[in-house]
Amino acid sequence: MTQTSTHYLSKGKLLKPKLLDLFCCAGGAAEGYDRAGFEVIGVDIIPQPNSPFEFHQADALDFLRWNWTRFDAVHASPPCQAYSAMKHMPDAKAHPELIEPTRELLTKLGLPWVIENVVGAPMAGSIVLCGSMFALNAQGFGLRRHRQFESSLPITAPRLCEHSLPTIGVYGGHVRCRSSKFWRETGADFPGYDKKSLAYEAMGIGHKMTMNELSEAIPPAYTEHIGRQLLSGMAPASSLFALAR
C-alpha cells in the first residue's frame, strides 16, 4: 500500500479519506474539506438541497453514534446561537448548548475531529481563523469572519490577522459595508453592486447558496487549511483504516 498526501490505496483502489460533516448546513465547510482531499458526507437535521455533497437528514449526534466506523475523521459545527453575542438580545430565544456533548462523544469514539464555532464559545486550546489570513475580499473590502477551531490533532493558523482593508460583512441575510468613510460617501451598502455576487466573492464559495445560507456558512478557505493539517496528522491512522476495509 502506498500512502500519498491526500489519498490511500485499499485493495488496489485509490480512495479518499471519508470525513463526516456534522451540522453541515449548506456545505461551506464541506467545500473546503473537499478541496483538501476528503470525501465529505454531510448530516443536518434540516434538509439541505443546496449542498453539493452526499447528505443525510438526521440528528447529528445520533447519526455519529450509529455510523462513526464508516469515517476517518469528523468535523462538527454545532449551532452557534447559544454562544453568539445575539443571545443577549431582549427577544433572543433559548438554544441548546451542543459543543460540550459533541466534544464528549467525539473524544469517546477516538476519531480525529474538528469542532468549529464563533468566538466566545467554550473551546479549549482553539485557534481563531480570519478572512484576512486567506486574503478573502470583495471589491477591495476584506472579510474578517473570525471563527474558532478546536481539534484532537495539532492545528495552527497560517498567519496573524491583518485588518488594513475596509470590512465587508455577510450576516443576517445581507451584505454589509463596515467602512464609516464609505458610508459617509454613499449612504448605502455597496450601491450598484449585486449583493449576492459580493457575498460569494467575499466568502470564496463556489456552489449555489441562498443569502441566508451564505450568512451562516464557513468560508471554504478555512476548512481547506484545517483539512490539509488534519490529513497530515492522521496519515498513519488513515493507512490502518484502509487496511481494515
C-alpha positions in Angstrom: 0.0 0.0 0.0 1.3 3.5 -0.9 0.4 6.5 1.2 0.0 9.8 -0.6 -0.7 13.3 0.8 -4.5 13.1 0.3 -5.3 9.5 -0.7 -4.6 5.9 0.2 -4.8 2.6 -1.6 -7.1 -0.2 -0.4 -7.5 -3.4 -2.3 -5.9 -1.8 -5.3 -8.3 1.1 -5.4 -7.4 4.7 -4.8 -9.6 6.2 -2.0 -10.1 9.5 -0.3 -10.4 9.5 3.5 -14.0 10.0 4.5 -14.9 13.0 6.6 -18.3 13.3 8.4 -19.5 16.9 8.4 -22.0 17.3 11.3 -24.4 20.2 11.5 -23.3 20.7 7.9 -25.9 23.4 6.7 -25.4 24.2 3.0 -21.9 22.8 2.7 -19.4 25.8 3.2 -17.1 23.8 5.4 -17.6 20.7 3.2 -16.4 22.6 0.2 -13.1 23.3 1.9 -12.6 19.8 3.1 -13.3 18.5 -0.4 -10.6 20.9 -1.8 -8.2 19.5 0.9 -8.7 15.9 -0.4 -11.5 14.4 1.7 -14.7 12.6 0.6 -17.3 14.6 2.6 -20.6 13.3 3.8 -22.9 15.8 5.5 -25.5 15.5 8.2 -28.1 18.0 9.3 -31.5 17.8 10.9 -32.8 20.3 8.3 -32.9 19.4 4.6 -30.0 21.0 2.7 -30.9 20.9 -1.1 -28.0 23.3 -2.0 -25.3 21.1 -0.5 -23.4 19.5 -3.5 -22.1 16.6 -1.3 -23.6 13.4 -0.1 -26.2 14.4 2.5 -28.2 12.6 5.2 -31.1 14.3 7.1 -30.8 13.2 10.7 -29.9 14.2 14.2 -26.2 14.8 14.0 -25.1 13.1 17.2 -27.4 10.1 16.7 -26.0 9.7 13.2 -22.5 9.8 14.6 -23.2 7.2 17.3 -24.6 4.7 14.8 -22.2 5.3 11.8 -18.9 6.5 13.1 -17.0 3.4 12.0 -17.6 4.4 8.4 -15.5 7.5 8.7 -11.8 8.5 9.1 -12.4 12.0 10.6 -15.2 14.2 11.8 -15.9 18.0 11.6 -18.7 19.4 13.7 -20.2 22.9 13.7 -22.8 22.9 16.5 -25.4 25.7 16.2 -23.8 28.9 17.4 -26.8 30.8 18.7 -26.2 29.7 22.2 -22.7 31.2 22.2 -23.0 34.3 20.0 -23.5 37.9 21.1 -27.1 37.8 19.8 -28.0 35.6 22.8 -28.2 38.7 24.9 -30.8 40.4 22.8 -34.1 41.0 24.6 -36.1 38.8 22.2 -33.5 36.1 22.0 -34.8 32.5 22.1 -33.2 29.7 24.1 -30.9 27.4 22.1 -29.2 24.1 23.1 -25.5 24.2 24.0 -24.2 21.4 21.9 -20.4 21.9 21.9 -19.8 20.0 25.1 -21.9 16.9 24.3 -20.4 16.9 20.8 -16.8 17.1 22.1 -17.6 14.4 24.7 -18.9 11.9 22.1 -16.1 12.6 19.6 -13.4 12.1 22.3 -15.1 8.9 23.4 -15.1 7.5 19.8 -11.5 8.3 19.2 -11.6 9.5 15.6 -9.6 12.6 14.6 -12.0 15.5 15.0 -12.5 19.3 14.5 -15.1 21.5 16.1 -15.9 25.0 14.8 -17.8 27.8 16.4 -18.0 31.5 17.0 -15.5 33.5 19.1 -16.7 33.3 22.7 -17.9 29.7 22.5 -16.3 27.4 25.2 -13.5 25.8 23.2 -10.2 24.9 24.9 -7.0 25.2 23.0 -8.7 26.5 19.9 -7.3 28.7 17.2 -9.1 31.6 15.5 -9.1 32.0 11.7 -9.9 35.2 9.9 -10.6 36.0 6.3 -7.6 38.3 6.2 -5.4 35.2 6.7 -6.6 34.0 3.3 -6.9 37.4 1.5 -10.7 36.9 1.3 -12.3 40.1 0.0 -14.8 41.6 -2.4 -14.1 44.8 -4.4 -11.3 45.7 -2.0 -13.3 45.2 1.2 -11.8 42.5 3.4 -13.8 39.7 5.1 -12.9 39.1 8.7 -15.4 36.5 10.0 -13.5 35.2 13.0 -14.2 31.6 13.8 -12.7 29.2 16.4 -11.4 25.8 15.6 -10.6 23.1 18.1 -9.1 19.8 17.1 -7.9 16.5 18.6 -4.8 16.9 16.4 -2.4 19.9 16.3 -3.6 22.7 14.1 -2.3 26.2 13.6 -3.4 29.4 11.9 -1.4 30.3 8.7 -0.5 33.9 9.9 -1.8 36.7 12.1 -4.9 38.8 11.2 -4.2 41.8 9.1 -7.1 44.3 9.2 -5.9 47.0 6.9 -8.8 46.8 4.4 -12.3 48.3 5.0 -14.6 45.5 6.0 -17.4 43.6 4.3 -19.8 41.6 6.4 -22.0 38.8 5.3 -24.6 38.1 8.0 -28.3 38.2 8.7 -29.1 37.5 5.1 -27.4 40.7 4.0 -24.1 42.1 2.7 -22.9 45.0 4.9 -20.3 47.7 4.4 -18.4 48.2 7.7 -16.5 51.3 6.5 -17.6 54.6 8.0 -15.8 56.5 5.2 -17.6 54.5 2.5 -20.9 55.1 4.3 -20.3 58.8 4.5 -19.7 58.9 0.8 -22.5 56.7 -0.4 -25.1 56.3 2.4 -25.7 52.7 1.5 -24.3 49.2 1.4 -22.4 48.8 -1.9 -24.8 50.7 -4.2 -24.8 49.5 -7.8 -23.4 46.1 -6.9 -25.2 42.7 -6.9 -25.1 41.9 -3.2 -25.2 38.1 -3.6 -22.3 38.2 -6.0 -20.3 40.2 -3.5 -21.2 37.6 -0.8 -19.9 34.7 -3.0 -16.7 36.6 -3.8 -16.0 37.6 -0.2 -16.7 34.2 1.2 -14.9 32.3 -1.5 -17.8 29.9 -2.0 -18.1 28.1 -5.3 -21.5 26.4 -5.1 -25.1 27.7 -5.0 -26.5 29.0 -1.7 -29.2 31.4 -0.6 -28.2 34.6 1.1 -29.3 33.2 4.5 -27.1 30.1 3.8 -24.2 32.3 2.8 -24.7 34.3 6.1 -24.3 31.1 8.1 -21.5 29.5 6.1 -17.9 28.8 7.0 -15.5 30.1 4.3 -14.1 27.0 2.5 -10.6 28.5 2.7 -10.7 27.9 6.5 -11.5 24.2 6.3 -9.2 23.6 3.4 -6.4 24.9 5.6 -7.6 22.8 8.6 -8.2 19.8 6.3 -4.7 19.7 5.0 -3.3 19.8 8.5 -5.8 17.1 9.5 -4.7 14.9 6.7 -1.1 15.3 7.6 -1.7 14.4 11.2 -4.0 11.4 10.5 -1.9 9.8 7.8 -0.9 6.7 9.8 -4.4 6.2 11.1 -5.8 6.5 7.5 -3.5 3.7 6.5 -4.9 1.5 9.2 -8.5 2.3 8.1 -7.6 1.4 4.5 -6.3 -2.0 5.6 -9.4 -2.7 7.5 -11.7 -2.0 4.5 
